[in-house]
Amino acid sequence: MLQKLWLYHTNDLHSHFENWPKIAAYIEEKRQVHDQMLLFDIGDHMDRVNLMSEADYGKVNVQLLNQLGYDGVTIGNNEGITLPHDQLDQLYEDAHFPVILSNLYEKGKRPSWAKPYHMMTLENGLTMCVLGVTIAYTPVYKQLGWDITDPFESIRDMLHEVRGQADFIVLLSHLGITHDREIAHDFPEIDVILGSHTHHLLENGEIENGVLLACAEKYGHYIGCVELTFDSKKRQLLEKKATVQLVDQLLSESEEAIITLKQAEKRAKLLMQEEVTSIQTKLETKWFDTSPLPQLLTDAIKDWCGADIGMMNAGMVLDSLEAGVVTREEIHRICPHPINPIRVTLTGKQLRETVQRAAEEKMEQLRIKGFGFRGEVMGKMLYSGLTYTIEAEKAKRVQAVFVNGHLIKDDDSYTVGTVDMYTLGSLFPHIRDHEHIEYFMPEFLRDLLSWRLKEAR
């Protein structure tokens, strides 16, 4: 007898709640249509760029997942490394769904809120095993008091543990499309991989080594669906196919979701009115010139990290601060990034090459999304404790670099306090490729800004 199971999935919402009422209404409608359906989220549902998620450290996200009746979730890096240890430990204490995550530990034990796998018995008697892993940003997790293990090794261990116990296996993967394809080749016993992290869109899925890969892009733009067809008598999976639904095309909205979000916004506004400090005069922000507020934050990074030099793009600060009371909401508005300070040690030669790259006009004008950056444009690179001169005949060609008034030497070492965004991508290779990066966590840049503003009062 042929039977069907529908797996609906969301990923990388990043607290883009503007799309949530339509998602909720669509899922509620599908539950009325399908005999058997399950619902999963593949991580980064939360993003502290949103005031509501910032105010209660993601509890509103769990509330929304509860309301919609999710059958399981895994965590993304936004849950894992943008929350302080205690806040992540408490995030799911009221969850009505299992958090499926096998590669996160604390002092040799998995946290009490995480399950290494989840076994489910369907109405047709078939058994389904759900695995979950997240991307291993090892140094960052370690700094927060967690141990993150290799996801491939963790999958291998879990498959060995559940061998023979399930008729089919689904993986919730917050690893990205490249890793998902590798997993499909390494572990063909997995039937479906529901993916995330790299925000890829697989409109009709992708078959790799017999494994179906599915992903629904980002920000709630799409809802993913995997349709499975079984011969329940023979306990065989006969067919699997993936589709996505564009949320913009949907008309209905969930009234319950709308009410919950309005209440959460009101609560967040009240919580975020907490006074941080007050300032006597306006602190201006300019993205392509030196200005007081971004420079103040650059100085704060240098001091917080105990470094010889501070460096940060002016675009990290989105706006000026007017004279008067400065609230937690105002600090969040002008510095919303989930970005932490770091310290690296560069040689004089590496430092000069980094300064040269930062001075390029294309770098200042770079518009970037991702790597934690939630602004518009990179802007001018600002320094604390460092100055440089430009060759007169060559625009933006760095001639000499000085640290604390002294000309740098190629083979000498200099400590640099900067931002963890530069450890990702191809922005500054000497920082990205450094073997010893010191992370200062759980403080975000906005926490350093608050600290310095209070000091300057």
C-alpha positions as CSV (number, residue, x, y, z in Angstrom):
1,M,0.0,0.0,0.0
2,L,1.4,3.4,-1.0
3,Q,1.4,6.2,1.6
4,K,2.8,9.7,1.6
5,L,4.6,11.8,4.2
6,W,5.2,15.5,3.8
7,L,8.2,17.2,5.5
8,Y,7.9,21.0,5.6
9,H,11.0,22.9,6.5
10,T,12.2,26.5,7.2
11,N,15.7,27.7,7.6
12,D,17.8,30.9,8.2
13,L,14.8,33.1,9.1
14,H,17.2,35.4,10.9
15,S,14.2,36.9,12.8
16,H,12.7,38.3,9.7
17,F,9.3,38.2,11.3
18,E,7.6,40.2,8.6
19,N,7.2,36.9,6.7
20,W,6.1,34.8,9.7
21,P,2.3,35.3,9.7
22,K,2.1,34.0,6.1
23,I,4.4,31.1,6.9
24,A,2.2,30.2,9.9
25,A,-1.0,30.4,8.0
26,Y,0.4,28.3,5.2
27,I,1.5,25.5,7.5
28,E,-1.8,25.6,9.3
29,E,-3.6,25.2,6.0
30,K,-1.4,22.3,5.0
31,R,-2.1,20.4,8.2
32,Q,-5.8,20.4,7.2
33,V,-4.9,18.8,3.8
34,H,-2.2,16.2,4.5
35,D,-2.8,12.9,6.4
36,Q,0.8,12.9,7.6
37,M,3.1,15.9,7.8
38,L,6.0,17.0,9.9
39,L,7.6,20.4,10.3
40,F,11.3,21.2,11.0
41,D,13.5,24.3,11.3
42,I,17.2,24.0,10.3
43,G,18.7,26.8,12.4
44,D,19.4,30.5,12.5
45,H,15.7,31.1,13.2
46,M,17.0,33.8,15.6
47,D,19.1,36.8,14.9
48,R,19.8,39.5,17.4
49,V,19.7,42.2,14.8
50,N,16.0,42.2,15.4
51,L,15.0,44.1,18.5
52,M,12.5,41.5,19.7
53,S,15.2,38.7,19.6
54,E,17.7,41.0,21.2
55,A,15.4,42.0,24.1
56,D,14.7,38.4,25.3
57,Y,17.7,36.6,23.8
58,G,15.6,34.6,21.4
59,K,12.7,33.5,23.6
60,V,10.2,35.0,21.2
61,N,11.6,32.7,18.5
62,V,10.9,29.7,20.6
63,Q,7.4,30.9,21.4
64,L,6.7,31.2,17.6
65,L,8.1,27.7,17.0
66,N,5.9,26.3,19.8
67,Q,2.8,28.0,18.5
68,L,3.3,26.5,15.0
69,G,3.9,23.0,16.4
70,Y,7.3,22.3,15.1
71,D,8.3,18.6,15.3
72,G,12.0,19.3,15.7
73,V,14.8,21.9,15.1
74,T,18.5,22.1,15.1
75,I,20.5,25.2,15.9
76,G,22.5,27.5,13.7
77,N,25.5,29.7,14.4
78,N,23.2,32.5,15.4
79,E,21.8,30.5,18.2
80,G,25.1,28.9,19.0
81,I,27.6,31.7,19.0
82,T,25.8,35.0,19.2
83,L,24.2,34.1,22.6
84,P,26.1,34.1,25.9
85,H,26.5,30.6,27.3
86,D,23.8,30.9,29.9
87,Q,21.4,32.4,27.4
88,L,21.8,29.5,25.0
89,D,21.5,27.1,27.9
90,Q,18.1,28.6,28.8
91,L,16.8,29.3,25.3
92,Y,14.9,26.1,24.9
93,E,13.7,25.5,28.5
94,D,10.1,26.1,27.4
95,A,10.4,24.4,24.0
96,H,7.6,21.9,23.0
97,F,9.8,20.3,20.4
98,P,13.1,18.4,20.5
99,V,16.3,20.2,19.7
100,I,18.2,17.7,17.6
101,L,22.0,18.3,17.8
102,S,24.7,15.7,18.1
103,N,28.0,17.7,17.9
104,L,27.7,20.2,20.8
105,Y,29.1,19.4,24.3
106,E,29.9,21.0,27.6
107,K,32.6,19.4,29.7
108,G,32.2,16.1,27.8
109,K,28.4,15.9,28.0
110,R,25.7,17.0,25.6
111,P,23.6,19.8,27.0
112,S,20.3,18.7,28.7
113,W,18.2,20.5,26.0
114,A,19.8,18.7,23.0
115,K,19.1,15.2,21.6
116,P,21.7,13.5,19.5
117,Y,19.0,12.0,17.3
118,H,15.2,11.7,17.4
119,M,13.3,8.5,16.6
120,M,9.7,8.9,15.3
121,T,7.1,6.2,14.6
122,L,4.7,7.3,11.8
123,E,1.0,6.4,11.5
124,N,1.8,3.7,8.9
125,G,4.2,2.0,11.4
126,L,7.4,3.1,9.7
127,T,10.2,4.5,11.8
128,M,12.1,7.7,11.0
129,C,15.3,8.8,12.5
130,V,16.1,12.5,12.5
131,L,19.7,13.6,13.0
132,G,21.0,17.2,13.5
133,V,24.4,18.9,13.3
134,T,25.6,22.5,13.2
135,I,28.7,24.2,11.7
136,A,31.8,23.9,13.9
137,Y,33.2,27.3,14.6
138,T,35.5,25.7,17.1
139,P,37.5,28.6,18.6
140,V,34.3,30.7,19.1
141,Y,32.3,27.9,20.8
142,K,35.3,27.2,23.0
143,Q,35.5,30.8,24.1
144,L,31.8,30.6,25.1
145,G,32.4,27.5,27.2
146,W,31.1,24.9,24.6
147,D,32.9,22.1,22.8
148,I,31.8,21.7,19.2
149,T,32.9,18.5,17.4
150,D,33.4,17.6,13.8
151,P,30.0,17.2,12.3
152,F,31.1,14.5,9.9
153,E,32.4,12.4,12.7
154,S,29.3,13.1,14.7
155,I,27.1,11.9,11.8
156,R,29.2,8.8,11.5
157,D,28.8,8.0,15.2
158,M,25.0,8.6,15.2
159,L,24.5,6.4,12.1
160,H,26.4,3.6,13.7
161,E,24.3,4.0,16.9
162,V,20.9,3.9,15.1
163,R,21.8,1.3,12.5
164,G,18.9,-1.1,11.9
165,Q,16.5,1.0,14.1
166,A,14.9,3.1,11.4
167,D,13.3,2.6,8.0
168,F,14.6,6.0,6.7
169,I,16.9,8.8,7.9
170,V,16.6,12.6,7.7
171,L,19.4,15.0,8.5
172,L,18.9,18.5,9.7
173,S,22.1,20.2,8.5
174,H,23.2,23.7,9.4
175,L,26.5,23.2,7.5
176,G,25.9,24.6,4.0
177,I,25.5,23.2,0.5
178,T,29.1,22.2,0.0
179,H,29.2,20.1,3.2
180,D,25.8,18.7,2.4
181,R,27.0,17.3,-0.9
182,E,30.0,15.8,0.8
183,I,27.7,14.2,3.4
184,A,25.6,12.7,0.6
185,H,28.7,11.1,-0.9
186,D,30.1,9.9,2.5
187,F,26.8,8.6,4.0
188,P,24.4,7.4,1.3
189,E,22.3,5.7,4.0
190,I,20.8,9.1,4.7
191,D,17.7,9.6,2.7
192,V,17.1,13.3,2.9
193,I,19.2,16.3,4.0
194,L,17.3,19.4,4.9
195,G,20.0,22.1,4.5
196,S,20.7,25.7,5.6
197,H,23.5,28.1,6.6
198,T,24.6,29.1,3.1
199,H,21.1,30.4,2.2
200,H,20.9,28.3,-1.0
201,L,17.7,27.7,-2.8
202,L,17.0,24.3,-4.3
203,E,13.6,24.8,-5.9
204,N,13.2,21.1,-6.9
205,G,15.9,19.7,-4.6
206,E,19.1,18.0,-5.7
207,I,20.0,14.4,-5.8
208,E,23.5,13.6,-4.8
209,N,24.6,9.9,-4.6
210,G,20.9,8.9,-4.2
211,V,20.4,11.4,-1.3
212,L,17.8,14.2,-1.7
213,L,19.1,17.6,-0.7
214,A,16.5,20.4,0.0
215,C,16.8,24.0,1.2
216,A,14.6,27.0,1.2
217,E,17.0,30.0,0.9
218,K,16.7,32.6,3.7
219,Y,14.6,35.2,5.7
220,G,11.3,33.3,5.3
221,H,11.2,34.1,1.5
222,Y,10.4,30.4,0.9
223,I,8.9,27.4,2.7
224,G,10.4,24.0,1.7
225,C,8.5,20.8,1.3
226,V,9.8,17.2,0.7
227,E,7.2,14.7,-0.4
228,L,8.0,11.1,0.4
229,T,6.2,8.1,-1.0
230,F,6.3,4.7,0.8
231,D,5.3,1.1,0.3
232,S,4.3,0.7,3.9
233,K,3.9,-3.1,3.5
234,K,7.4,-3.6,2.2
235,R,8.7,-0.8,4.4
236,Q,10.4,0.8,1.4
237,L,10.8,4.5,0.4
238,L,9.9,4.6,-3.2
239,E,10.0,8.2,-4.2
240,K,11.3,11.5,-2.8
241,K,10.9,15.0,-4.3
242,A,11.4,18.5,-3.1
243,T,9.5,21.8,-3.9
244,V,9.4,25.3,-2.4
245,Q,6.6,27.8,-1.9
246,L,7.4,31.5,-2.5
247,V,5.9,33.3,0.6
248,D,5.2,36.5,-1.3
249,Q,2.6,34.6,-3.3
250,L,0.6,33.7,-0.2
251,L,-2.3,35.8,0.8
252,S,-3.5,34.4,4.2
253,E,-1.9,35.5,7.5
254,S,-2.1,33.9,10.9
255,E,-3.9,36.1,13.3
256,E,-2.3,34.3,16.2
257,A,1.2,35.0,14.8
258,I,0.3,38.7,14.2
259,I,-0.9,39.1,17.8
260,T,2.1,37.3,19.3
261,L,4.5,39.5,17.3
262,K,2.7,42.7,18.3
263,Q,2.9,41.7,21.9
264,A,6.6,40.8,21.6
265,E,7.4,44.1,19.9
266,K,5.7,46.0,22.7
267,R,7.5,44.1,25.3
268,A,10.8,44.5,23.6
269,K,10.3,48.3,23.3
270,L,9.8,48.5,27.0
271,L,12.8,46.4,27.9
272,M,15.1,48.3,25.5
273,Q,14.2,51.7,27.0
274,E,16.8,50.9,29.7
275,E,19.2,53.8,30.0
276,V,22.8,53.1,29.1
277,T,24.2,56.6,29.8
278,S,23.6,60.2,28.7
279,I,25.9,62.4,26.6
280,Q,26.3,66.2,26.6
281,T,26.8,66.7,22.9
282,K,25.9,65.0,19.7
283,L,28.4,62.3,18.6
284,E,28.4,62.2,14.8
285,T,29.0,59.3,12.4
286,K,30.4,59.6,8.9
287,W,31.2,56.5,6.9
288,F,33.8,58.0,4.5
289,D,35.7,60.3,6.9
290,T,36.9,60.3,10.4
291,S,34.1,61.1,12.9
292,P,33.7,61.0,16.7
293,L,31.4,58.0,17.3
294,P,33.1,55.4,15.0
295,Q,36.5,56.6,16.3
296,L,35.3,56.2,19.9
297,L,34.4,52.6,19.2
298,T,37.7,51.9,17.4
299,D,39.6,53.3,20.4
300,A,37.4,51.1,22.7
301,I,38.3,47.9,20.7
302,K,42.0,48.7,21.1
303,D,41.7,49.1,24.8
304,W,39.3,46.2,25.4
305,C,41.6,43.9,23.6
306,G,44.8,45.3,25.2
307,A,46.3,45.7,21.7
308,D,48.9,48.1,20.2
309,I,46.4,49.0,17.5
310,G,42.7,49.2,17.0
311,M,41.1,49.0,13.5
312,M,37.5,49.0,12.4
313,N,35.5,50.2,9.4
314,A,33.4,53.3,10.0
315,G,30.4,51.6,8.5
316,M,30.1,49.4,11.6
317,V,28.3,52.4,13.2
318,L,25.1,53.1,11.3
319,D,24.2,56.5,12.7
320,S,25.0,59.4,15.0
321,L,23.9,59.7,18.6
322,E,22.0,62.8,19.6
323,A,22.8,64.6,22.9
324,G,20.8,63.4,25.9
325,V,19.8,60.0,27.2
326,V,21.1,57.0,25.3
327,T,19.0,53.8,25.7
328,R,19.8,50.2,25.0
329,E,17.5,50.4,22.0
330,E,19.4,53.3,20.5
331,I,22.7,51.5,20.9
332,H,21.2,48.5,19.2
333,R,19.9,50.6,16.4
334,I,23.2,52.1,15.5
335,C,25.3,48.9,16.1
336,P,23.1,45.9,15.5
337,H,25.8,43.4,14.3
338,P,26.4,40.1,16.1
339,I,30.2,40.9,15.8
340,N,32.8,40.3,18.5
341,P,36.2,41.9,19.1
342,I,39.3,39.8,18.4
343,R,43.1,40.3,18.8
344,V,45.7,39.0,16.3
345,T,49.4,39.6,16.1
346,L,50.8,40.7,12.7
347,T,54.3,41.3,11.4
348,G,55.1,44.8,10.3
349,K,55.0,43.6,6.7
350,Q,51.6,42.0,7.1
351,L,50.3,45.1,8.9
352,R,51.4,47.4,6.1
353,E,49.8,45.1,3.5
354,T,46.5,45.0,5.5
355,V,46.5,48.8,5.8
356,Q,47.1,49.1,2.0
357,R,44.2,46.8,1.3
358,A,41.9,48.7,3.7
359,A,42.8,52.0,2.0
360,E,41.5,50.9,-1.4
361,E,38.5,52.8,-2.6
362,K,36.7,49.6,-3.6
363,M,37.1,48.3,0.0
364,E,35.6,51.5,1.5
365,Q,32.7,51.4,-1.0
366,L,32.1,47.6,-0.5
367,R,28.5,46.7,0.2
368,I,28.4,43.4,2.0
369,K,25.8,41.1,3.5
370,G,26.8,38.4,5.9
371,F,29.8,37.6,8.1
372,G,27.8,39.2,10.9
373,F,27.6,42.6,9.2
374,R,24.2,44.2,9.3
375,G,25.1,47.6,7.9
376,E,25.1,49.3,4.5
377,V,28.6,49.9,3.4
378,M,32.1,49.2,4.9
379,G,33.3,52.8,4.9
380,K,36.7,54.2,5.8
381,M,39.0,52.1,7.9
382,L,39.7,53.8,11.2
383,Y,42.6,53.2,13.4
384,S,43.6,53.7,17.0
385,G,47.3,53.9,17.7
386,L,48.2,53.8,14.0
387,T,48.8,56.4,11.3
388,Y,50.1,56.2,7.7
389,T,51.2,58.4,4.9
390,I,50.2,58.2,1.2
391,E,52.6,58.5,-1.8
392,A,51.8,61.8,-3.5
393,E,51.9,60.5,-7.0
394,K,49.8,57.3,-6.4
395,A,46.3,57.6,-5.1
396,K,45.7,55.6,-2.0
397,R,49.2,54.0,-2.2
398,V,50.4,53.6,1.4
399,Q,54.0,54.9,1.9
400,A,54.8,54.5,5.6
401,V,52.9,53.1,8.6
402,F,53.5,54.3,12.2
403,V,52.4,52.6,15.4
404,N,52.3,54.9,18.3
405,G,54.4,57.4,16.4
406,H,57.2,54.9,15.5
407,L,57.8,53.6,11.9
408,I,56.9,49.9,11.8
409,K,59.6,47.3,11.0
410,D,58.8,44.5,8.7
411,D,59.9,41.7,11.1
412,D,58.5,43.2,14.3
413,S,55.2,42.0,15.8
414,Y,52.2,44.2,16.5
415,T,49.0,43.3,18.3
416,V,45.8,44.4,16.5
417,G,42.4,44.7,18.2
418,T,39.7,44.4,15.5
419,V,36.5,42.5,14.6
420,D,35.8,38.9,14.0
421,M,34.1,39.7,10.7
422,Y,37.6,40.1,9.2
423,T,38.4,36.4,10.0
424,L,35.8,35.4,7.3
425,G,35.7,35.6,3.6
426,S,38.5,37.4,1.6
427,L,38.5,40.8,3.1
428,F,41.8,40.7,5.0
429,P,43.7,37.5,4.3
430,H,46.5,38.1,6.9
431,I,43.8,38.3,9.6
432,R,41.6,35.5,8.2
433,D,44.5,33.0,7.9
434,H,46.1,33.8,11.3
435,E,46.8,30.6,13.4
436,H,46.2,32.3,16.7
437,I,43.1,34.5,16.8
438,E,42.0,35.6,20.3
439,Y,38.2,36.0,20.6
440,F,36.7,38.3,23.2
441,M,33.2,36.9,24.0
442,P,30.3,37.1,24.6
443,E,30.6,40.9,24.2
444,F,29.4,42.4,20.9
445,L,30.7,45.7,19.5
446,R,27.6,47.4,20.9
447,D,28.6,46.2,24.4
448,L,32.0,47.9,23.9
449,L,30.3,51.0,22.7
450,S,28.1,51.1,25.8
451,W,31.1,50.5,28.0
452,R,33.1,53.4,26.5
453,L,30.2,55.8,26.5
454,K,29.6,55.1,30.2
455,E,33.3,55.7,30.9
456,A,33.3,59.0,29.0
457,R,30.3,60.3,30.9
